[in-house]
Amino acid sequence: MNSFFKGTIILILAAFLSECTEFFVNMILARELKQEGMGLYMSVLPVVFLVFVIASLELQVSISKFVAENKRNLHFPLLKHALKLALEIMLVMLILTFIVTSFPTVLDRFHPMVKWLLFCLIPIASFSSIARGYFMGVQQMGKIAFSNFIRKVFQLTFLFIIFYFFKLNVEMSLLLALSAIIGGELIVFLYLISLFFIHFRALKTMDKAVLSGKQARQQLLSISVPTVGLRVFHAITNAIQPFLIQGALVSSGFGTVAATEHFGMLSGVAMTIGFFPAFIAHSLMIMLIPTVSEAYAKHDFEKLRSLLQQSMWLTMIYGVPSVFIMYIFAEPLTSLFFSSADASFYLKLMWPYFLFHFFIIPMQAYLIGLGLVKETFLHSVWSHIFSFGLIYFLGSQEPFNTTGVIIGLNTGGVLLALLHYFTICKKIGITIWLTNERPKTY
């Protein structure tokens, strides 16, 4: 069994366990927070992810790509400079977060301690990204898989104990739900960083090539800056989307509380169920970045074609049955959270959104491996502009409301998947049917 399939299988198995745990976490949250509280939780979550993305500067992507493409004697000097860069990023982010949270923000709707949780998250994100990127680059996926699993286990255990023994109001419940996320990231950080420094000390004793701080920064930032730009764009759009959807629903005649409740069912229930199989896509994504980077550096176009073909077939094999099962069993699946005919209806309507995102996730990793981060970013911009326009236009119409929102989401997903796919085929010189054309000269 080659390293690509072996690593992918390890990640898929661990991710499956993690997603099962995440499913139980969301069930606990849905029953504890109820519909309005779940809507508030799903509204603040993108803000937390935005801080995490910026603080990490997506160093895991650039480090994994560099480590996969270069000899081992270059690893130590790169990692040493990466640690210095992470320290600088952490300090800048702490200052910026302090300034931003000094002014009125959306966080004012939540417990005051939420701001301090963000401060705790920044150093964790900055340094754990280095360890994660290194282990991705050397394809030690067992460590990545286990770290993802222990994060979810901690979150589930913490929330189960707290909500079982204590009766809390919605504000405190939201604070503890966010604390569970930060606590899980802390556990992952301690696990990965301790293993990383064992490897780091071993690399220090080996013969090392010369790599200046300027060269290392150029290597890292040439990938990290456009990648973090892409992730920040996604994080910003994810942070805007809850308020856009709720605003559209209010314009269509919903009350503020009803709009929040319906968004909670759409995002907290339908999307939680619909994206459950995406753990396979995320496992593929982690494996594809270093593998595609290495193959493209060697101009191995046959391997690139084979990797794309395998990724597409694997996604088809699990994606189509997944959305079919979700469509048929929508009512019993949504009733695991709370009984609502609306939630099951939303889940049925969103099957194109879920299916095409199963393809989008590995294709995005493929594009990054090919160095097409700019194109990936532009695809996301155009698809979101089109999707958000439809969401508000149709969602604010009384006959459509939430159905119009879902049409906008579905259309954006289909458009993004097609843009990614056609660009990959053109770049590696194959037809849309995955047959070989003559590779272009780069």
One Martini backbone bead per residue (centre of mass of N, CA, C, O) as a GRO file, in nm:
protein
  442
    1MET     BB    1   0.094   0.038   0.026
    2ASN     BB    2   0.085   0.353  -0.024
    3SER     BB    3   0.126   0.652   0.142
    4PHE     BB    4  -0.135   0.787   0.052
    5PHE     BB    5  -0.339   0.565   0.141
    6LYS     BB    6  -0.243   0.522   0.427
    7GLY     BB    7  -0.284   0.814   0.528
    8THR     BB    8  -0.583   0.838   0.448
    9ILE     BB    9  -0.696   0.606   0.622
   10ILE     BB   10  -0.606   0.715   0.894
   11LEU     BB   11  -0.764   0.983   0.872
   12ILE     BB   12  -1.047   0.865   0.826
   13LEU     BB   13  -1.076   0.704   1.086
   14ALA     BB   14  -1.025   0.939   1.282
   15ALA     BB   15  -1.241   1.131   1.157
   16PHE     BB   16  -1.484   0.956   1.215
   17LEU     BB   17  -1.460   0.967   1.521
   18SER     BB   18  -1.466   1.277   1.537
   19GLU     BB   19  -1.747   1.315   1.400
   20CYS     BB   20  -1.907   1.156   1.602
   21THR     BB   21  -1.834   1.341   1.835
   22GLU     BB   22  -1.941   1.603   1.705
   23PHE     BB   23  -2.232   1.509   1.686
   24PHE     BB   24  -2.273   1.491   1.996
   25VAL     BB   25  -2.204   1.780   2.058
   26ASN     BB   26  -2.443   1.906   1.889
   27MET     BB   27  -2.665   1.766   2.045
   28ILE     BB   28  -2.607   1.893   2.319
   29LEU     BB   29  -2.629   2.188   2.226
   30ALA     BB   30  -2.918   2.182   2.113
   31ARG     BB   31  -3.053   2.095   2.390
   32GLU     BB   32  -2.933   2.334   2.562
   33LEU     BB   33  -2.977   2.600   2.364
   34LYS     BB   34  -3.151   2.570   2.145
   35GLN     BB   35  -3.244   2.753   1.880
   36GLU     BB   36  -3.135   3.036   1.958
   37GLY     BB   37  -2.862   2.948   2.082
   38MET     BB   38  -2.759   2.807   1.822
   39GLY     BB   39  -2.757   3.062   1.651
   40LEU     BB   40  -2.545   3.213   1.824
   41TYR     BB   41  -2.319   3.004   1.805
   42MET     BB   42  -2.304   3.007   1.482
   43SER     BB   43  -2.230   3.317   1.477
   44VAL     BB   44  -1.948   3.310   1.651
   45LEU     BB   45  -1.767   3.088   1.527
   46PRO     BB   46  -1.636   3.243   1.281
   47VAL     BB   47  -1.469   3.434   1.462
   48VAL     BB   48  -1.288   3.219   1.585
   49PHE     BB   49  -1.175   3.114   1.310
   50LEU     BB   50  -1.051   3.382   1.219
   51VAL     BB   51  -0.841   3.406   1.443
   52PHE     BB   52  -0.702   3.136   1.387
   53VAL     BB   53  -0.609   3.188   1.096
   54ILE     BB   54  -0.440   3.446   1.142
   55ALA     BB   55  -0.252   3.332   1.371
   56SER     BB   56  -0.137   3.093   1.179
   57LEU     BB   57  -0.093   3.177   0.869
   58GLU     BB   58  -0.089   2.895   0.733
   59LEU     BB   59   0.186   2.736   0.799
   60GLN     BB   60   0.111   2.438   0.745
   61VAL     BB   61   0.115   2.462   0.437
   62SER     BB   62   0.404   2.575   0.377
   63ILE     BB   63   0.560   2.362   0.541
   64SER     BB   64   0.456   2.104   0.403
   65LYS     BB   65   0.552   2.185   0.120
   66PHE     BB   66   0.855   2.222   0.181
   67VAL     BB   67   0.916   1.944   0.311
   68ALA     BB   68   0.823   1.774   0.057
   69GLU     BB   69   1.031   1.925  -0.158
   70ASN     BB   70   1.271   1.890   0.051
   71LYS     BB   71   1.539   1.831   0.209
   72ARG     BB   72   1.633   1.759   0.536
   73ASN     BB   73   1.868   1.987   0.564
   74LEU     BB   74   1.627   2.225   0.549
   75HIS     BB   75   1.435   2.198   0.798
   76PHE     BB   76   1.564   2.338   1.041
   77PRO     BB   77   1.599   2.633   0.939
   78LEU     BB   78   1.301   2.673   0.875
   79LEU     BB   79   1.180   2.617   1.160
   80LYS     BB   80   1.334   2.835   1.311
   81HIS     BB   81   1.208   3.073   1.148
   82ALA     BB   82   0.911   2.996   1.204
   83LEU     BB   83   0.914   3.049   1.509
   84LYS     BB   84   0.974   3.351   1.485
   85LEU     BB   85   0.728   3.421   1.314
   86ALA     BB   86   0.513   3.325   1.518
   87LEU     BB   87   0.583   3.528   1.739
   88GLU     BB   88   0.518   3.782   1.576
   89ILE     BB   89   0.225   3.715   1.512
   90MET     BB   90   0.123   3.694   1.802
   91LEU     BB   91   0.183   3.988   1.890
   92VAL     BB   92   0.013   4.129   1.674
   93MET     BB   93  -0.259   3.988   1.740
   94LEU     BB   94  -0.287   4.082   2.032
   95ILE     BB   95  -0.300   4.383   1.966
   96LEU     BB   96  -0.537   4.381   1.762
   97THR     BB   97  -0.746   4.244   1.948
   98PHE     BB   98  -0.743   4.462   2.165
   99ILE     BB   99  -0.838   4.693   1.983
  100VAL     BB  100  -1.101   4.572   1.867
  101THR     BB  101  -1.231   4.494   2.161
  102SER     BB  102  -1.255   4.807   2.254
  103PHE     BB  103  -1.486   4.794   2.064
  104PRO     BB  104  -1.775   4.759   1.930
  105THR     BB  105  -1.916   4.430   1.892
  106VAL     BB  106  -2.059   4.119   1.846
  107LEU     BB  107  -1.949   4.024   2.137
  108ASP     BB  108  -2.150   4.195   2.320
  109ARG     BB  109  -2.372   3.953   2.327
  110PHE     BB  110  -2.165   3.824   2.515
  111HIS     BB  111  -1.963   3.715   2.726
  112PRO     BB  112  -1.679   3.875   2.840
  113MET     BB  113  -1.487   3.608   2.826
  114VAL     BB  114  -1.466   3.568   2.516
  115LYS     BB  115  -1.228   3.759   2.464
  116TRP     BB  116  -1.019   3.589   2.633
  117LEU     BB  117  -1.030   3.338   2.457
  118LEU     BB  118  -0.896   3.469   2.211
  119PHE     BB  119  -0.624   3.524   2.347
  120CYS     BB  120  -0.562   3.219   2.400
  121LEU     BB  121  -0.571   3.122   2.095
  122ILE     BB  122  -0.331   3.260   1.952
  123PRO     BB  123  -0.073   3.097   2.051
  124ILE     BB  124  -0.184   2.823   1.972
  125ALA     BB  125  -0.210   2.874   1.664
  126SER     BB  126   0.080   2.969   1.593
  127PHE     BB  127   0.238   2.693   1.693
  128SER     BB  128   0.068   2.447   1.595
  129SER     BB  129   0.111   2.494   1.286
  130ILE     BB  130   0.404   2.394   1.274
  131ALA     BB  131   0.366   2.105   1.368
  132ARG     BB  132   0.152   2.025   1.163
  133GLY     BB  133   0.318   2.086   0.905
  134TYR     BB  134   0.550   1.890   0.954
  135PHE     BB  135   0.382   1.621   0.971
  136MET     BB  136   0.263   1.654   0.691
  137GLY     BB  137   0.532   1.663   0.524
  138VAL     BB  138   0.630   1.368   0.650
  139GLN     BB  139   0.370   1.186   0.671
  140GLN     BB  140   0.258   1.183   0.991
  141MET     BB  141  -0.073   1.117   1.025
  142GLY     BB  142  -0.119   0.996   1.307
  143LYS     BB  143  -0.079   1.259   1.468
  144ILE     BB  144  -0.303   1.423   1.338
  145ALA     BB  145  -0.535   1.229   1.394
  146PHE     BB  146  -0.510   1.216   1.705
  147SER     BB  147  -0.541   1.519   1.762
  148ASN     BB  148  -0.831   1.544   1.646
  149PHE     BB  149  -0.960   1.339   1.843
  150ILE     BB  150  -0.885   1.464   2.127
  151ARG     BB  151  -1.038   1.725   2.086
  152LYS     BB  152  -1.328   1.600   2.073
  153VAL     BB  153  -1.322   1.445   2.338
  154PHE     BB  154  -1.290   1.685   2.522
  155GLN     BB  155  -1.541   1.839   2.437
  156LEU     BB  156  -1.748   1.621   2.511
  157THR     BB  157  -1.672   1.574   2.809
  158PHE     BB  158  -1.704   1.861   2.912
  159LEU     BB  159  -2.004   1.908   2.828
  160PHE     BB  160  -2.133   1.667   2.969
  161ILE     BB  161  -2.055   1.737   3.259
  162ILE     BB  162  -2.165   2.025   3.278
  163PHE     BB  163  -2.471   1.963   3.176
  164TYR     BB  164  -2.532   1.736   3.385
  165PHE     BB  165  -2.462   1.904   3.670
  166PHE     BB  166  -2.564   2.178   3.527
  167LYS     BB  167  -2.774   2.470   3.538
  168LEU     BB  168  -2.785   2.694   3.263
  169ASN     BB  169  -2.765   2.958   3.093
  170VAL     BB  170  -2.712   3.066   2.779
  171GLU     BB  171  -2.459   3.241   2.823
  172MET     BB  172  -2.293   3.023   2.980
  173SER     BB  173  -2.317   2.798   2.770
  174LEU     BB  174  -2.166   2.947   2.547
  175LEU     BB  175  -1.900   2.984   2.695
  176LEU     BB  176  -1.844   2.675   2.738
  177ALA     BB  177  -1.848   2.594   2.441
  178LEU     BB  178  -1.599   2.773   2.370
  179SER     BB  179  -1.406   2.654   2.584
  180ALA     BB  180  -1.396   2.371   2.456
  181ILE     BB  181  -1.248   2.457   2.202
  182ILE     BB  182  -0.993   2.581   2.334
  183GLY     BB  183  -0.918   2.331   2.502
  184GLY     BB  184  -0.873   2.142   2.259
  185GLU     BB  185  -0.641   2.311   2.134
  186LEU     BB  186  -0.452   2.283   2.376
  187ILE     BB  187  -0.414   1.979   2.368
  188VAL     BB  188  -0.295   1.971   2.083
  189PHE     BB  189  -0.057   2.154   2.133
  190LEU     BB  190   0.086   1.983   2.354
  191TYR     BB  191   0.119   1.730   2.180
  192LEU     BB  192   0.264   1.842   1.919
  193ILE     BB  193   0.496   2.017   2.045
  194SER     BB  194   0.641   1.786   2.190
  195LEU     BB  195   0.703   1.619   1.931
  196PHE     BB  196   0.843   1.839   1.769
  197PHE     BB  197   1.095   1.886   1.961
  198ILE     BB  198   1.212   1.609   1.918
  199HIS     BB  199   1.263   1.648   1.613
  200PHE     BB  200   1.420   1.916   1.630
  201ARG     BB  201   1.666   1.800   1.787
  202ALA     BB  202   1.741   1.591   1.571
  203LEU     BB  203   1.793   1.798   1.338
  204LYS     BB  204   2.025   1.957   1.483
  205THR     BB  205   2.241   1.704   1.455
  206MET     BB  206   2.245   1.750   1.163
  207ASP     BB  207   2.308   1.822   0.860
  208LYS     BB  208   2.312   2.163   0.734
  209ALA     BB  209   2.176   2.396   0.555
  210VAL     BB  210   2.161   2.708   0.411
  211LEU     BB  211   1.914   2.944   0.561
  212SER     BB  212   1.786   3.229   0.556
  213GLY     BB  213   1.552   3.436   0.682
  214LYS     BB  214   1.465   3.555   0.409
  215GLN     BB  215   1.422   3.288   0.258
  216ALA     BB  216   1.219   3.161   0.455
  217ARG     BB  217   1.002   3.381   0.435
  218GLN     BB  218   0.955   3.357   0.133
  219GLN     BB  219   0.869   3.062   0.136
  220LEU     BB  220   0.632   3.095   0.335
  221LEU     BB  221   0.477   3.359   0.230
  222SER     BB  222   0.418   3.268  -0.067
  223ILE     BB  223   0.191   3.075   0.062
  224SER     BB  224   0.054   3.197   0.321
  225VAL     BB  225  -0.068   3.464   0.225
  226PRO     BB  226  -0.270   3.356   0.007
  227THR     BB  227  -0.394   3.140   0.194
  228VAL     BB  228  -0.490   3.334   0.419
  229GLY     BB  229  -0.661   3.500   0.230
  230LEU     BB  230  -0.856   3.272   0.170
  231ARG     BB  231  -0.933   3.203   0.467
  232VAL     BB  232  -1.028   3.486   0.544
  233PHE     BB  233  -1.247   3.504   0.339
  234HIS     BB  234  -1.403   3.262   0.447
  235ALA     BB  235  -1.432   3.370   0.737
  236ILE     BB  236  -1.581   3.628   0.663
  237THR     BB  237  -1.817   3.497   0.510
  238ASN     BB  238  -1.900   3.321   0.756
  239ALA     BB  239  -1.955   3.573   0.938
  240ILE     BB  240  -2.170   3.709   0.746
  241GLN     BB  241  -2.386   3.494   0.671
  242PRO     BB  242  -2.572   3.493   0.924
  243PHE     BB  243  -2.661   3.798   0.885
  244LEU     BB  244  -2.764   3.773   0.598
  245ILE     BB  245  -2.980   3.558   0.644
  246GLN     BB  246  -3.133   3.701   0.874
  247GLY     BB  247  -3.189   3.960   0.710
  248ALA     BB  248  -3.353   3.826   0.486
  249LEU     BB  249  -3.575   3.703   0.671
  250VAL     BB  250  -3.673   3.971   0.785
  251SER     BB  251  -3.750   4.091   0.502
  252SER     BB  252  -3.971   3.848   0.459
  253GLY     BB  253  -4.116   3.856   0.780
  254PHE     BB  254  -3.944   3.785   1.002
  255GLY     BB  255  -3.847   3.762   1.302
  256THR     BB  256  -3.568   3.776   1.487
  257VAL     BB  257  -3.604   3.507   1.639
  258ALA     BB  258  -3.693   3.335   1.395
  259ALA     BB  259  -3.437   3.380   1.226
  260THR     BB  260  -3.244   3.251   1.432
  261GLU     BB  261  -3.381   2.973   1.443
  262HIS     BB  262  -3.356   2.902   1.137
  263PHE     BB  263  -3.051   2.926   1.131
  264GLY     BB  264  -3.001   2.703   1.340
  265MET     BB  265  -3.127   2.475   1.165
  266LEU     BB  266  -2.948   2.515   0.915
  267SER     BB  267  -2.658   2.512   1.061
  268GLY     BB  268  -2.685   2.323   1.331
  269VAL     BB  269  -2.828   2.081   1.166
  270ALA     BB  270  -2.813   2.044   0.854
  271MET     BB  271  -2.498   2.094   0.836
  272THR     BB  272  -2.406   1.885   1.037
  273ILE     BB  273  -2.514   1.646   0.876
  274GLY     BB  274  -2.413   1.709   0.581
  275PHE     BB  275  -2.091   1.732   0.682
  276PHE     BB  276  -2.009   1.460   0.804
  277PRO     BB  277  -1.858   1.321   0.543
  278ALA     BB  278  -1.613   1.543   0.522
  279PHE     BB  279  -1.379   1.385   0.659
  280ILE     BB  280  -1.274   1.268   0.391
  281ALA     BB  281  -1.202   1.532   0.250
  282HIS     BB  282  -1.002   1.633   0.472
  283SER     BB  283  -0.808   1.395   0.446
  284LEU     BB  284  -0.737   1.447   0.152
  285MET     BB  285  -0.627   1.734   0.191
  286ILE     BB  286  -0.383   1.665   0.372
  287MET     BB  287  -0.249   1.470   0.158
  288LEU     BB  288  -0.241   1.645  -0.113
  289ILE     BB  289  -0.049   1.878  -0.070
  290PRO     BB  290   0.229   1.721  -0.053
  291THR     BB  291   0.186   1.526  -0.295
  292VAL     BB  292   0.140   1.735  -0.521
  293SER     BB  293   0.392   1.903  -0.474
  294GLU     BB  294   0.595   1.677  -0.538
  295ALA     BB  295   0.492   1.602  -0.825
  296TYR     BB  296   0.519   1.892  -0.950
  297ALA     BB  297   0.826   1.928  -0.894
  298LYS     BB  298   0.873   1.657  -1.092
  299HIS     BB  299   0.670   1.649  -1.336
  300ASP     BB  300   0.432   1.431  -1.257
  301PHE     BB  301   0.153   1.401  -1.450
  302GLU     BB  302   0.051   1.115  -1.403
  303LYS     BB  303   0.017   1.140  -1.098
  304LEU     BB  304  -0.176   1.380  -1.104
  305ARG     BB  305  -0.400   1.237  -1.258
  306SER     BB  306  -0.434   1.001  -1.058
  307LEU     BB  307  -0.507   1.170  -0.808
  308LEU     BB  308  -0.760   1.299  -0.925
  309GLN     BB  309  -0.913   1.043  -0.994
  310GLN     BB  310  -0.916   0.918  -0.709
  311SER     BB  311  -1.059   1.157  -0.568
  312MET     BB  312  -1.321   1.156  -0.738
  313TRP     BB  313  -1.409   0.863  -0.688
  314LEU     BB  314  -1.416   0.869  -0.381
  315THR     BB  315  -1.625   1.096  -0.362
  316MET     BB  316  -1.848   0.948  -0.518
  317ILE     BB  317  -1.873   0.690  -0.339
  318TYR     BB  318  -1.960   0.864  -0.073
  319GLY     BB  319  -2.143   1.107  -0.163
  320VAL     BB  320  -2.398   0.991  -0.293
  321PRO     BB  321  -2.498   0.804  -0.059
  322SER     BB  322  -2.509   1.025   0.156
  323VAL     BB  323  -2.732   1.212   0.030
  324PHE     BB  324  -2.941   0.990   0.004
  325ILE     BB  325  -2.969   0.922   0.305
  326MET     BB  326  -3.042   1.211   0.399
  327TYR     BB  327  -3.302   1.232   0.233
  328ILE     BB  328  -3.456   0.979   0.344
  329PHE     BB  329  -3.352   1.043   0.670
  330ALA     BB  330  -3.420   1.337   0.771
  331GLU     BB  331  -3.614   1.314   1.013
  332PRO     BB  332  -3.451   1.127   1.214
  333LEU     BB  333  -3.192   1.302   1.212
  334THR     BB  334  -3.311   1.579   1.317
  335SER     BB  335  -3.445   1.453   1.584
  336LEU     BB  336  -3.171   1.434   1.745
  337PHE     BB  337  -3.200   1.736   1.820
  338PHE     BB  338  -3.494   1.837   1.705
  339SER     BB  339  -3.821   1.876   1.648
  340SER     BB  340  -3.841   1.947   1.285
  341ALA     BB  341  -3.966   2.005   0.973
  342ASP     BB  342  -3.771   2.224   0.871
  343ALA     BB  343  -3.497   2.079   0.905
  344SER     BB  344  -3.559   1.843   0.706
  345PHE     BB  345  -3.616   2.023   0.460
  346TYR     BB  346  -3.336   2.155   0.445
  347LEU     BB  347  -3.171   1.896   0.407
  348LYS     BB  348  -3.297   1.813   0.135
  349LEU     BB  349  -3.227   2.082  -0.031
  350MET     BB  350  -2.889   2.060   0.031
  351TRP     BB  351  -2.748   1.833  -0.140
  352PRO     BB  352  -2.570   1.997  -0.345
  353TYR     BB  353  -2.396   2.146  -0.138
  354PHE     BB  354  -2.263   1.893  -0.017
  355LEU     BB  355  -2.157   1.737  -0.262
  356PHE     BB  356  -1.974   1.969  -0.386
  357HIS     BB  357  -1.798   2.000  -0.124
  358PHE     BB  358  -1.661   1.723  -0.141
  359PHE     BB  359  -1.499   1.827  -0.396
  360ILE     BB  360  -1.374   2.102  -0.312
  361ILE     BB  361  -1.171   2.030  -0.088
  362PRO     BB  362  -0.957   1.861  -0.255
  363MET     BB  363  -0.925   2.072  -0.487
  364GLN     BB  364  -0.800   2.292  -0.314
  365ALA     BB  365  -0.548   2.130  -0.240
  366TYR     BB  366  -0.454   2.087  -0.530
  367LEU     BB  367  -0.412   2.386  -0.601
  368ILE     BB  368  -0.200   2.441  -0.383
  369GLY     BB  369   0.005   2.227  -0.487
  370LEU     BB  370   0.020   2.395  -0.775
  371GLY     BB  371   0.015   2.716  -0.694
  372LEU     BB  372  -0.318   2.813  -0.710
  373VAL     BB  373  -0.417   3.036  -0.499
  374LYS     BB  374  -0.528   3.271  -0.663
  375GLU     BB  375  -0.747   3.110  -0.813
  376THR     BB  376  -0.893   3.011  -0.562
  377PHE     BB  377  -0.971   3.291  -0.462
  378LEU     BB  378  -1.132   3.388  -0.712
  379HIS     BB  379  -1.342   3.169  -0.706
  380SER     BB  380  -1.457   3.246  -0.426
  381VAL     BB  381  -1.543   3.530  -0.489
  382TRP     BB  382  -1.744   3.473  -0.723
  383SER     BB  383  -1.925   3.265  -0.577
  384HIS     BB  384  -2.005   3.453  -0.336
  385ILE     BB  385  -2.131   3.682  -0.488
  386PHE     BB  386  -2.350   3.509  -0.620
  387SER     BB  387  -2.464   3.374  -0.364
  388PHE     BB  388  -2.530   3.629  -0.190
  389GLY     BB  389  -2.720   3.756  -0.392
  390LEU     BB  390  -2.929   3.525  -0.387
  391ILE     BB  391  -2.985   3.507  -0.088
  392TYR     BB  392  -3.105   3.796  -0.062
  393PHE     BB  393  -3.305   3.808  -0.295
  394LEU     BB  394  -3.467   3.543  -0.223
  395GLY     BB  395  -3.480   3.553   0.097
  396SER     BB  396  -3.653   3.840   0.092
  397GLN     BB  397  -3.877   3.673  -0.027
  398GLU     BB  398  -4.171   3.555   0.083
  399PRO     BB  399  -4.201   3.288  -0.096
  400PHE     BB  400  -3.903   3.187  -0.010
  401ASN     BB  401  -3.682   3.254   0.192
  402THR     BB  402  -3.518   2.981   0.291
  403THR     BB  403  -3.523   2.861   0.005
  404GLY     BB  404  -3.357   3.094  -0.122
  405VAL     BB  405  -3.105   3.050   0.044
  406ILE     BB  406  -3.049   2.758  -0.059
  407ILE     BB  407  -3.019   2.827  -0.357
  408GLY     BB  408  -2.768   3.004  -0.315
  409LEU     BB  409  -2.588   2.785  -0.193
  410ASN     BB  410  -2.601   2.576  -0.421
  411THR     BB  411  -2.491   2.756  -0.651
  412GLY     BB  412  -2.214   2.822  -0.525
  413GLY     BB  413  -2.111   2.527  -0.509
  414VAL     BB  414  -2.121   2.456  -0.811
  415LEU     BB  415  -1.942   2.684  -0.920
  416LEU     BB  416  -1.682   2.623  -0.757
  417ALA     BB  417  -1.633   2.334  -0.857
  418LEU     BB  418  -1.604   2.401  -1.162
  419LEU     BB  419  -1.366   2.598  -1.142
  420HIS     BB  420  -1.165   2.405  -1.016
  421TYR     BB  421  -1.171   2.172  -1.226
  422PHE     BB  422  -1.093   2.326  -1.488
  423THR     BB  423  -0.820   2.434  -1.380
  424ILE     BB  424  -0.680   2.165  -1.329
  425CYS     BB  425  -0.699   2.044  -1.613
  426LYS     BB  426  -0.539   2.273  -1.751
  427LYS     BB  427  -0.271   2.259  -1.583
  428ILE     BB  428  -0.218   1.925  -1.638
  429GLY     BB  429  -0.328   1.835  -1.926
  430ILE     BB  430  -0.649   1.762  -1.924
  431THR     BB  431  -0.945   1.644  -1.943
  432ILE     BB  432  -1.264   1.629  -1.804
  433TRP     BB  433  -1.224   1.295  -1.835
  434LEU     BB  434  -0.919   1.226  -1.744
  435THR     BB  435  -0.752   1.259  -2.000
  436ASN     BB  436  -0.483   1.282  -2.192
  437GLU     BB  437  -0.266   1.537  -2.262
  438ARG     BB  438  -0.042   1.751  -2.354
  439PRO     BB  439   0.185   1.884  -2.174
  440LYS     BB  440   0.274   2.171  -2.059
  441THR     BB  441   0.489   2.443  -2.043
  442TYR     BB  442   0.651   2.599  -1.739
   0.00000   0.00000   0.00000
